[in-house]
Amino acid sequence: MTVFSLTIEKRIELKVKEILEISENQEIGYKEDLSILGLDSLKSISLVVELEMLFDIAFEDEELLMQNFSSIEKIAQLVNEKVNN
């Protein structure tokens, strides 16, 4: 299975795990608070850059709020809006 055949949510999950240095085998709930897992402002910047490259999108300045990147579910909603426009 290639990374492109995965859902947007799964691709985001894999990227979050990579940035937070979490084992691919560890489960993360899509509504789970990522700050509890170690997502801080520096790692958020890395995540934003990686997501922009992965999905060939650009986040607007007003979208770069921690609340928009607090869970995989919220990130996926934002990415889906960008990808589908």
PyRosetta script that sets phi, psi and omega in degrees:
from pyrosetta import init, pose_from_sequence

init()
pose = pose_from_sequence("MTVFSLTIEKRIELKVKEILEISENQEIGYKEDLSILGLDSLKSISLVVELEMLFDIAFEDEELLMQNFSSIEKIAQLVNEKVNN")
pose.set_psi(1, 128.7)
pose.set_omega(1, 178.0)
pose.set_phi(2, -88.4)
pose.set_psi(2, 161.7)
pose.set_omega(2, -179.7)
pose.set_phi(3, -62.7)
pose.set_psi(3, -27.0)
pose.set_omega(3, -178.1)
pose.set_phi(4, -75.3)
pose.set_psi(4, -18.2)
pose.set_omega(4, 178.7)
pose.set_phi(5, -86.7)
pose.set_psi(5, -5.5)
pose.set_omega(5, 179.0)
pose.set_phi(6, -81.5)
pose.set_psi(6, 156.5)
pose.set_omega(6, 176.7)
pose.set_phi(7, -68.7)
pose.set_psi(7, 161.7)
pose.set_omega(7, 177.2)
pose.set_phi(8, -58.2)
pose.set_psi(8, -43.6)
pose.set_omega(8, -179.3)
pose.set_phi(9, -60.1)
pose.set_psi(9, -43.4)
pose.set_omega(9, -179.0)
pose.set_phi(10, -67.2)
pose.set_psi(10, -39.3)
pose.set_omega(10, 177.9)
pose.set_phi(11, -64.7)
pose.set_psi(11, -39.1)
pose.set_omega(11, 176.8)
pose.set_phi(12, -65.6)
pose.set_psi(12, -44.2)
pose.set_omega(12, 179.0)
pose.set_phi(13, -57.2)
pose.set_psi(13, -45.5)
pose.set_omega(13, 179.9)
pose.set_phi(14, -62.9)
pose.set_psi(14, -39.7)
pose.set_omega(14, 179.8)
pose.set_phi(15, -68.6)
pose.set_psi(15, -40.9)
pose.set_omega(15, 177.3)
pose.set_phi(16, -61.0)
pose.set_psi(16, -45.6)
pose.set_omega(16, 179.5)
pose.set_phi(17, -61.0)
pose.set_psi(17, -39.7)
pose.set_omega(17, 179.0)
pose.set_phi(18, -62.9)
pose.set_psi(18, -48.4)
pose.set_omega(18, -176.8)
pose.set_phi(19, -69.2)
pose.set_psi(19, -37.5)
pose.set_omega(19, 179.9)
pose.set_phi(20, -86.8)
pose.set_psi(20, 0.5)
pose.set_omega(20, 179.4)
pose.set_phi(21, 56.2)
pose.set_psi(21, 49.7)
pose.set_omega(21, 178.1)
pose.set_phi(22, -106.5)
pose.set_psi(22, 138.6)
pose.set_omega(22, 179.0)
pose.set_phi(23, -56.8)
pose.set_psi(23, 139.6)
pose.set_omega(23, 177.5)
pose.set_phi(24, -60.7)
pose.set_psi(24, -23.8)
pose.set_omega(24, -179.0)
pose.set_phi(25, -79.6)
pose.set_psi(25, -19.2)
pose.set_omega(25, -179.6)
pose.set_phi(26, -76.2)
pose.set_psi(26, 132.1)
pose.set_omega(26, 179.6)
pose.set_phi(27, -80.8)
pose.set_psi(27, 138.9)
pose.set_omega(27, 172.4)
pose.set_phi(28, -124.1)
pose.set_psi(28, 123.1)
pose.set_omega(28, 175.9)
pose.set_phi(29, -68.1)
pose.set_psi(29, 141.7)
pose.set_omega(29, -176.8)
pose.set_phi(30, -66.3)
pose.set_psi(30, -18.1)
pose.set_omega(30, 177.2)
pose.set_phi(31, -102.1)
pose.set_psi(31, -0.1)
pose.set_omega(31, -176.9)
pose.set_phi(32, -65.5)
pose.set_psi(32, 139.3)
pose.set_omega(32, 179.7)
pose.set_phi(33, -70.4)
pose.set_psi(33, 113.9)
pose.set_omega(33, -175.8)
pose.set_phi(34, -71.2)
pose.set_psi(34, -21.7)
pose.set_omega(34, 178.3)
pose.set_phi(35, -66.6)
pose.set_psi(35, -30.6)
pose.set_omega(35, 176.8)
pose.set_phi(36, -66.7)
pose.set_psi(36, -29.6)
pose.set_omega(36, 180.0)
pose.set_phi(37, -87.0)
pose.set_psi(37, -1.1)
pose.set_omega(37, 175.9)
pose.set_phi(38, 114.1)
pose.set_psi(38, 5.5)
pose.set_omega(38, 178.6)
pose.set_phi(39, -75.4)
pose.set_psi(39, 110.4)
pose.set_omega(39, 177.7)
pose.set_phi(40, -114.1)
pose.set_psi(40, -173.4)
pose.set_omega(40, -175.4)
pose.set_phi(41, -63.6)
pose.set_psi(41, -39.6)
pose.set_omega(41, 179.4)
pose.set_phi(42, -66.5)
pose.set_psi(42, -44.9)
pose.set_omega(42, 179.2)
pose.set_phi(43, -68.9)
pose.set_psi(43, -29.6)
pose.set_omega(43, 176.1)
pose.set_phi(44, -62.9)
pose.set_psi(44, -40.7)
pose.set_omega(44, 178.0)
pose.set_phi(45, -62.0)
pose.set_psi(45, -45.0)
pose.set_omega(45, 177.2)
pose.set_phi(46, -59.5)
pose.set_psi(46, -42.7)
pose.set_omega(46, -179.5)
pose.set_phi(47, -63.3)
pose.set_psi(47, -44.5)
pose.set_omega(47, 179.4)
pose.set_phi(48, -59.1)
pose.set_psi(48, -48.6)
pose.set_omega(48, -179.4)
pose.set_phi(49, -61.2)
pose.set_psi(49, -45.2)
pose.set_omega(49, -180.0)
pose.set_phi(50, -63.3)
pose.set_psi(50, -42.1)
pose.set_omega(50, 179.4)
pose.set_phi(51, -66.0)
pose.set_psi(51, -40.2)
pose.set_omega(51, 178.3)
pose.set_phi(52, -61.2)
pose.set_psi(52, -40.8)
pose.set_omega(52, 178.4)
pose.set_phi(53, -71.4)
pose.set_psi(53, -42.9)
pose.set_omega(53, -176.6)
pose.set_phi(54, -62.1)
pose.set_psi(54, -42.3)
pose.set_omega(54, -175.1)
pose.set_phi(55, -105.1)
pose.set_psi(55, 2.1)
pose.set_omega(55, -179.5)
pose.set_phi(56, 53.8)
pose.set_psi(56, 53.8)
pose.set_omega(56, -179.6)
pose.set_phi(57, -130.6)
pose.set_psi(57, 171.9)
pose.set_omega(57, 173.6)
pose.set_phi(58, -135.8)
pose.set_psi(58, 129.3)
pose.set_omega(58, 176.2)
pose.set_phi(59, -85.3)
pose.set_psi(59, 139.6)
pose.set_omega(59, 175.9)
pose.set_phi(60, -78.2)
pose.set_psi(60, 153.6)
pose.set_omega(60, -179.3)
pose.set_phi(61, -53.3)
pose.set_psi(61, -41.5)
pose.set_omega(61, -177.4)
pose.set_phi(62, -70.1)
pose.set_psi(62, -12.8)
pose.set_omega(62, 177.6)
pose.set_phi(63, -88.2)
pose.set_psi(63, -13.5)
pose.set_omega(63, -174.2)
pose.set_phi(64, -83.5)
pose.set_psi(64, 60.4)
pose.set_omega(64, 177.7)
pose.set_phi(65, -110.7)
pose.set_psi(65, 142.1)
pose.set_omega(65, -179.8)
pose.set_phi(66, -56.2)
pose.set_psi(66, -33.4)
pose.set_omega(66, -179.8)
pose.set_phi(67, -63.1)
pose.set_psi(67, -28.1)
pose.set_omega(67, 178.3)
pose.set_phi(68, -77.9)
pose.set_psi(68, -14.3)
pose.set_omega(68, -177.3)
pose.set_phi(69, -122.3)
pose.set_psi(69, 24.6)
pose.set_omega(69, -175.2)
pose.set_phi(70, -83.1)
pose.set_psi(70, -16.4)
pose.set_omega(70, 178.1)
pose.set_phi(71, -150.9)
pose.set_psi(71, 161.1)
pose.set_omega(71, 177.2)
pose.set_phi(72, -61.8)
pose.set_psi(72, -37.9)
pose.set_omega(72, 179.5)
pose.set_phi(73, -59.9)
pose.set_psi(73, -46.6)
pose.set_omega(73, -179.0)
pose.set_phi(74, -67.6)
pose.set_psi(74, -39.4)
pose.set_omega(74, 177.4)
pose.set_phi(75, -63.4)
pose.set_psi(75, -43.6)
pose.set_omega(75, -179.5)
pose.set_phi(76, -62.4)
pose.set_psi(76, -38.8)
pose.set_omega(76, 177.4)
pose.set_phi(77, -60.8)
pose.set_psi(77, -44.8)
pose.set_omega(77, -179.7)
pose.set_phi(78, -65.7)
pose.set_psi(78, -45.2)
pose.set_omega(78, 179.7)
pose.set_phi(79, -64.8)
pose.set_psi(79, -43.1)
pose.set_omega(79, 178.6)
pose.set_phi(80, -58.1)
pose.set_psi(80, -41.4)
pose.set_omega(80, 177.0)
pose.set_phi(81, -59.6)
pose.set_psi(81, -43.1)
pose.set_omega(81, -178.4)
pose.set_phi(82, -69.1)
pose.set_psi(82, -44.2)
pose.set_omega(82, -176.4)
pose.set_phi(83, -68.1)
pose.set_psi(83, -35.1)
pose.set_omega(83, -176.0)
pose.set_phi(84, -89.6)
pose.set_psi(84, 4.0)
pose.set_omega(84, 176.9)
pose.set_phi(85, -105.8)
pose.dump_pdb("model.pdb")
